[in-house]
Amino acid sequence: MYFADYHVHSDFSADGKDKLEEIVKEAIRKNLKEIAITEHYDYDLDGTAHYNKDFAVDIEKYEQELRKLQVKYAASIKVLFGLELGLQLHIKEHLSQIVKKYDFDFIIGSMHTLFQKDIYHFREEFFENNTKEEVYRLYFEEVLRSVKLFTDEFDVYGHLDFVMRYALEDDKSCHYADFRELLDQILRLLIQKGKGIEINTSGFRYGLGHMHPNTEIIKHYKELGGEIITVGSDAHHRKTLCSEFERAYAILKECGFSYITVFEKRKPRFVKI
């Protein structure tokens, strides 16, 4: 199988644990063909002060180190210069400038916030004052607004049902039928704009029993004509690189995909699973 992990964080990200070179070495050990480093760039939000450094990565320092490793390990693995961009409507111009300034290979657009608040940090506020369904709806509404506003700033939308991770109920499930109108709009617009979605295997690690997004959403994306699809572990530690990829590829095949998508200079290419 062609294993390419397209969602990975090193300690250049505020919540990453390992040095970038340690991650690249582990990816080689695990026989990955490609690895997209996608450090966090979350800017102007509440709820990240408890981390010991900014959640918006120092891109210049990060790129400098990554370029060295691209050369050093070129014979063993393809290392891509990526970013996970925290999408918020009020900082659209700032994010556009960041994307234009650097020569990224790949950008994930992710929604980590509601009302400019980090969902993880404020999960009790959100879920204790609203039903699970109300919070999910608020989240998908914000995702839809972001897909309408942003185009050039991202290539695939990350962990589309991310909000499920932090529901306080034991039953965190999200059924497509409950949010069909919103999800159909999101998926159709992504497809129309030539964007893809990410299959994020961390859902298994968070005890959800499925990937992000869940299988229902992946199937509907394919049925609506979606083609661009990357697979990422969302690893913040080298031990979880490429975690559950065989399982993810099996699910992709069940959903009608015979390939994954890889990128270079933000141009997609399809590779058979």
Backbone torsions as a table, in degrees:
resi	resn	phi	psi	omega
1	MET	NA	151.3	179.8
2	TYR	-93.3	97.9	-177.9
3	PHE	-91.4	122.2	178.2
4	ALA	-137.1	110.8	-177.9
5	ASP	-91.0	113.9	-172.5
6	TYR	-109.0	28.5	172.6
7	HIS	-157.0	96.7	-173.6
8	VAL	-141.8	137.9	178.3
9	HIS	-120.7	136.4	171.1
10	SER	-104.8	-170.3	179.4
11	ASP	-77.7	5.7	165.4
12	PHE	-68.9	-24.7	171.9
13	SER	-85.2	145.9	-174.5
14	ALA	-58.7	-30.2	-178.4
15	ASP	-106.3	9.2	177.3
16	GLY	-80.1	152.6	-172.3
17	LYS	-108.5	-28.9	-170.8
18	ASP	-116.9	153.6	175.1
19	LYS	-63.2	149.3	-177.4
20	LEU	-58.6	-42.5	-179.3
21	GLU	-65.6	-35.3	177.2
22	GLU	-62.3	-38.0	179.2
23	ILE	-67.8	-43.9	178.9
24	VAL	-62.0	-43.3	177.9
25	LYS	-60.8	-41.2	179.6
26	GLU	-66.7	-37.6	177.5
27	ALA	-62.6	-39.3	176.6
28	ILE	-65.5	-43.5	179.3
29	ARG	-59.9	-33.9	-179.2
30	LYS	-89.0	8.0	175.1
31	ASN	64.3	32.7	173.8
32	LEU	-72.1	144.3	176.2
33	LYS	-83.7	-35.5	-178.4
34	GLU	-142.4	154.5	172.7
35	ILE	-143.5	125.9	176.6
36	ALA	-101.8	114.1	175.6
37	ILE	-80.9	124.8	-172.5
38	THR	-129.1	72.0	-176.4
39	GLU	-65.1	151.5	-178.7
40	HIS	-67.6	134.0	165.5
41	TYR	-129.5	85.0	176.6
42	ASP	-110.9	120.4	-168.9
43	TYR	-125.6	137.2	173.7
44	ASP	58.7	64.0	175.9
45	LEU	-141.6	159.2	177.1
46	ASP	-95.2	142.3	171.7
47	GLY	113.5	9.1	-179.9
48	THR	-118.1	9.2	-176.3
49	ALA	-66.2	-22.2	-178.5
50	HIS	-74.3	-12.5	174.7
51	TYR	-79.3	153.3	-174.2
52	ASN	-85.4	3.4	173.9
53	LYS	-154.6	168.0	-174.2
54	ASP	-60.5	140.7	177.4
55	PHE	-80.2	-6.4	171.5
56	ALA	-97.7	106.7	-174.3
57	VAL	-55.8	146.8	170.9
58	ASP	-75.5	96.3	-169.9
59	ILE	-64.7	-37.3	-177.6
60	GLU	-65.1	-44.1	177.8
61	LYS	-66.1	-41.8	178.7
62	TYR	-61.2	-48.3	-178.8
63	GLU	-63.2	-40.3	-179.6
64	GLN	-57.7	-45.7	179.6
65	GLU	-68.8	-42.9	-178.1
66	LEU	-63.0	-41.0	-179.5
67	ARG	-62.2	-36.9	176.5
68	LYS	-62.2	-43.3	-177.8
69	LEU	-71.5	-32.6	175.5
70	GLN	-57.3	-42.5	-180.0
71	VAL	-72.6	-46.6	-175.2
72	LYS	-61.2	-37.7	-174.2
73	TYR	-112.6	20.2	-175.8
74	ALA	-57.7	-31.8	-178.1
75	ALA	-76.5	-14.0	-172.7
76	SER	-111.9	-29.4	-174.9
77	ILE	-161.8	151.0	174.2
78	LYS	-92.6	119.2	-179.0
79	VAL	-108.6	121.7	-174.9
80	LEU	-103.8	142.9	179.2
81	PHE	-87.3	100.3	-175.4
82	GLY	-122.8	178.7	-179.3
83	LEU	-153.1	142.6	167.9
84	GLU	-105.3	108.2	-173.3
85	LEU	-93.7	119.3	176.7
86	GLY	-76.3	108.2	-174.8
87	LEU	-80.7	123.7	171.3
88	GLN	-138.5	135.7	-171.4
89	LEU	-62.9	-35.2	-173.2
90	HIS	-75.8	-9.6	179.3
91	ILE	-115.8	27.3	-176.6
92	LYS	-55.2	-47.0	-177.0
93	GLU	-64.7	-41.5	178.8
94	HIS	-61.7	-46.1	-179.3
95	LEU	-65.0	-38.1	177.9
96	SER	-60.5	-41.0	179.7
97	GLN	-66.0	-39.8	178.3
98	ILE	-61.6	-45.7	-177.8
99	VAL	-64.5	-38.5	-179.8
100	LYS	-71.6	-27.8	-172.9
101	LYS	-74.5	-30.1	-172.8
102	TYR	-118.7	154.1	-175.6
103	ASP	-94.8	70.1	-177.8
104	PHE	-73.1	149.9	171.5
105	ASP	-86.2	-29.7	-168.7
106	PHE	-161.6	136.3	178.7
107	ILE	-133.4	125.4	171.0
108	ILE	-91.1	131.4	170.0
109	GLY	-98.7	125.1	-176.6
110	SER	-130.4	149.7	174.3
111	MET	-108.6	108.4	179.9
112	HIS	-108.0	0.5	-169.8
113	THR	-131.8	159.0	164.7
114	LEU	-133.9	130.3	179.5
115	PHE	54.9	37.4	177.6
116	GLN	68.7	17.4	-179.9
117	LYS	-114.9	133.8	177.1
118	ASP	-61.2	123.1	-173.8
119	ILE	-63.5	-40.2	179.4
120	TYR	-60.9	-49.9	-175.2
121	HIS	-67.2	-35.1	-176.3
122	PHE	-104.1	21.5	-174.7
123	ARG	-58.7	-38.9	-179.8
124	GLU	-66.3	-41.2	177.8
125	GLU	-59.8	-45.5	-178.2
126	PHE	-67.5	-49.8	-170.2
127	PHE	-86.0	-18.9	176.2
128	GLU	-83.2	-23.7	-177.9
129	ASN	-100.5	-2.1	-179.5
130	ASN	-144.6	158.0	173.0
131	THR	-72.1	161.7	177.3
132	LYS	-56.1	-45.3	-178.0
133	GLU	-63.2	-37.3	178.8
134	GLU	-65.0	-42.6	179.6
135	VAL	-66.7	-43.4	178.4
136	TYR	-58.9	-43.3	-179.8
137	ARG	-63.4	-44.7	177.2
138	LEU	-57.1	-41.0	-178.8
139	TYR	-65.5	-50.2	-178.4
140	PHE	-65.3	-32.3	175.1
141	GLU	-63.3	-40.2	178.8
142	GLU	-70.1	-38.0	175.0
143	VAL	-59.1	-46.1	180.0
144	LEU	-60.4	-43.8	178.2
145	ARG	-60.2	-38.7	-179.5
146	SER	-69.1	-38.2	179.2
147	VAL	-66.8	-34.0	176.5
148	LYS	-67.5	-38.3	-173.4
149	LEU	-83.1	-42.0	-173.5
150	PHE	-97.3	139.4	174.9
151	THR	-133.7	-65.1	-175.2
152	ASP	-73.2	-10.5	-172.6
153	GLU	-82.4	-11.1	-179.2
154	PHE	-149.7	162.5	179.7
155	ASP	-108.3	-42.0	175.3
156	VAL	-133.5	154.0	177.0
157	TYR	-92.2	128.0	-174.8
158	GLY	-83.9	150.1	175.8
159	HIS	20.0	73.8	-168.4
160	LEU	-57.7	-28.1	177.5
161	ASP	-110.9	36.3	-178.6
162	PHE	-47.2	-38.5	-175.0
163	VAL	-56.9	-26.2	-179.0
164	MET	-60.5	-31.3	-177.5
165	ARG	-52.2	-35.4	-165.5
166	TYR	-111.2	10.0	172.2
167	ALA	-60.9	141.5	-175.7
168	LEU	-83.6	-17.8	-179.3
169	GLU	-75.6	153.9	174.9
170	ASP	-64.6	-40.1	177.3
171	ASP	-87.8	100.1	-177.7
172	LYS	-96.4	7.2	-169.4
173	SER	-58.8	150.8	179.9
174	CYS	-132.2	113.9	-176.2
175	HIS	-98.1	131.9	-176.2
176	TYR	-54.6	-41.3	-176.5
177	ALA	-59.5	-30.3	-178.2
178	ASP	-72.4	-21.0	-176.5
179	PHE	-132.4	26.7	-172.0
180	ARG	-54.9	-47.3	-176.1
181	GLU	-59.4	-45.0	-180.0
182	LEU	-67.8	-48.8	-176.2
183	LEU	-65.5	-39.2	176.6
184	ASP	-61.0	-42.6	178.6
185	GLN	-62.5	-44.2	180.0
186	ILE	-60.3	-51.0	-176.0
187	LEU	-66.4	-42.8	179.6
188	ARG	-62.2	-40.7	-178.4
189	LEU	-70.0	-38.8	175.2
190	LEU	-58.9	-46.2	-179.9
191	ILE	-62.9	-45.3	-179.9
192	GLN	-59.1	-35.9	-178.5
193	LYS	-85.7	0.5	-180.0
194	GLY	75.9	25.6	179.5
195	LYS	-103.4	164.6	180.0
196	GLY	-119.9	-173.5	172.4
197	ILE	-123.2	159.4	178.1
198	GLU	-102.0	138.8	167.1
199	ILE	-97.0	112.8	-172.3
200	ASN	-110.8	112.0	-172.1
201	THR	-77.3	-2.4	-177.9
202	SER	-66.0	-17.6	176.6
203	GLY	-54.4	-35.8	176.7
204	PHE	-65.0	-40.9	-179.5
205	ARG	-68.4	-28.0	178.7
206	TYR	-85.6	5.4	175.5
207	GLY	78.3	18.9	-178.6
208	LEU	-80.8	-20.3	-178.7
209	GLY	83.1	6.1	178.6
210	HIS	-156.9	174.3	178.1
211	MET	-84.0	174.0	165.6
212	HIS	-101.3	125.6	-10.2
213	PRO	-77.3	175.2	-178.9
214	ASN	-70.9	168.8	-172.5
215	THR	-61.6	-34.6	177.8
216	GLU	-57.3	-45.1	-178.4
217	ILE	-67.6	-40.5	178.6
218	ILE	-61.2	-44.7	179.8
219	LYS	-61.7	-44.6	-179.7
220	HIS	-66.0	-36.7	176.7
221	TYR	-58.9	-45.5	179.0
222	LYS	-65.6	-43.8	-179.3
223	GLU	-62.6	-32.4	-179.9
224	LEU	-81.0	-4.3	177.7
225	GLY	106.8	10.4	179.2
226	GLY	-68.1	136.0	-178.5
227	GLU	-122.8	-39.6	-174.1
228	ILE	-78.4	119.8	-176.7
229	ILE	-151.2	121.2	177.7
230	THR	-107.4	163.1	178.9
231	VAL	-123.7	129.8	-179.6
232	GLY	-140.7	147.0	-179.6
233	SER	-85.9	-18.7	-171.9
234	ASP	57.9	37.3	-177.9
235	ALA	-70.1	133.0	171.3
236	HIS	-112.9	3.6	179.8
237	HIS	-146.4	141.0	-175.2
238	ARG	-59.7	-25.8	-178.0
239	LYS	-64.4	-25.8	-177.2
240	THR	-100.3	8.8	172.8
241	LEU	-55.2	134.9	173.4
242	CYS	60.7	22.6	-177.3
243	SER	-70.0	135.0	176.7
244	GLU	64.1	24.9	-176.9
245	PHE	-70.4	-37.5	178.3
246	GLU	-62.4	-40.8	176.8
247	ARG	-64.0	-42.3	179.5
248	ALA	-63.3	-43.0	-179.6
249	TYR	-65.2	-37.2	177.6
250	ALA	-63.1	-41.4	178.9
251	ILE	-67.0	-40.2	177.0
252	LEU	-58.8	-42.6	178.2
253	LYS	-63.0	-41.3	177.4
254	GLU	-60.5	-31.4	-178.6
255	CYS	-86.3	-0.2	175.3
256	GLY	102.6	5.6	179.1
257	PHE	-93.7	137.4	175.6
258	SER	-114.2	7.5	-175.5
259	TYR	-149.1	165.5	166.9
260	ILE	-115.4	168.9	177.8
261	THR	-109.2	136.0	172.8
262	VAL	-121.7	164.2	-175.3
263	PHE	-133.0	155.3	167.1
264	GLU	-152.6	129.7	-175.8
265	LYS	52.4	33.9	175.7
266	ARG	68.3	19.8	175.7
267	LYS	-106.5	126.8	-177.6
268	PRO	-79.3	150.4	174.7
269	ARG	-143.4	143.8	-175.4
270	PHE	-102.5	133.5	-177.8
271	VAL	-125.2	130.6	-179.3
272	LYS	-63.2	136.9	179.0
273	ILE	-64.5	NA	NA
